[in-house]
C-alpha cells in the first residue's frame, strides 16, 4: 500500500498544482508574475497666493488650500527595455518645457524612451497656472511672472523626484482590469446640440503585489474638472482629487491615479460648489470601488509602446485681422494678436501644430491610447467603435495642453471648442477641416505599431 502511495504521490501533487493554477486563473489571476511595479506620490501644492488657471474671469490669485494637489507615478515593467511610466499631475495642463525636463531626466538616468513616458493632467480649474498655458488670459507683473515660472520649474523637479521614488519601489506585481460607470458627465454644448454624445465609462486597472494587496489603482473618466467655478479661489483637485483621496482612504497603502478621458466638451452636472465636487468625487470613487469588488480580468505582458507626432494645420488668417484686433477693445483678442504679430514680424511661423499621439498595449488584455490637449469625446467613442475587439481606454490631456482638439462635428457646429477657445490659448484660429482625418490616420499607425488592428 505504501509503495502505491509513493508511486502516485508525485502525479497527485502535479495534478493538484495544475488545478490550483487553473482555479487561480478562473477567478482572474495571471499564472505568472513577470511584471515589476513601482509607485510613488508627491505633493505639488504651491505656496499661496498664486494665480489659478482655467477661468479668464478671475481677477485675483488664490487665497489658500482646501485640498493638496499631487503628482503620482506608476511604473509597470516587464524588463528594462519593455516598460511604461504613467505620470499624472493635478494641474490644468503640462507645458512642453516641463515634459522635456522630465523626459531628459528619465532618459539619462533610466534609459527610458519617449514612448515609455505617459503624461496626463487632471485639468483641474483650481490648480496653479502652468505658464504659458492659457497665457492670453493673464497680464502678469514681474513678481507674478517669477512666481508662476518658478512653480513650473519646481513642478518638473518634483515629478522627477516622484519618478526616482517609483523606480526605487519596483517589486513583483500583478495587473487586473475592469470597467464601471459614472453618470455625472454631460455634453456641455447643449445649446448648440441638445443630443451631444457622452462617455460614462470608468476604466479601472488594479495593481497588486504577489500577496494580493492593492498597490495602485489607475482609473479614468471623460469629464472636465470644473465642478468648482470661477468665484472660488482655493487650491484643490476638484472632483478627481476627491475621488483619488476617497479611493486611497478605502484602500490603505494604495496610490490612486486619475487619467482624464476625452473631456473637451464634457462638464460635470450639477456644478458650482465645493460640496458638489466632493459628491462627484465620491460617486466616481464608488464606481471604481464596485469594479474592484467584482471579477477583474488579468492584464499581462508583453508591454508594447509607441509615440508619434502628426502635423495639424490651422486655417490661414489674413494679417489684417490681427492688425485690427491689436488696436481693438477686447483685451484677449489684443493679447492673441500681439503673439501672432510678433511671430509674423520675427519669422517664427504659426501655421501648424505638432500633435503627439501614443499608445501602450498589454498583451491582448488592455490598450490605453493617449491623445494630447483638450480632446472632444467623439475621439473616444469613434476609436472604441473602430477597435471594438480591444479593451480600449482613450485618454485626453496627455503630454502638453495647448488648445482644444475638435472633430468634424464640432467644426461644423462651431462654438467655443472650435473657435473662441483658440483666443485664450493664444493659437492663430480654428483648425483646418481635415484635423480629424489627420489624427485618425496617425492613430491607426500608432495602434498598428503596438499590435492593435482595426476591424478584427
Order of alpha helices (4+ residues) and beta strands (2+ residues): alpha-beta-beta-beta-beta-alpha-beta-alpha-beta-beta-beta-beta-beta-alpha-beta-beta-alpha-beta-beta-alpha-alpha-beta-beta-beta-alpha-beta-beta-alpha-alpha-alpha
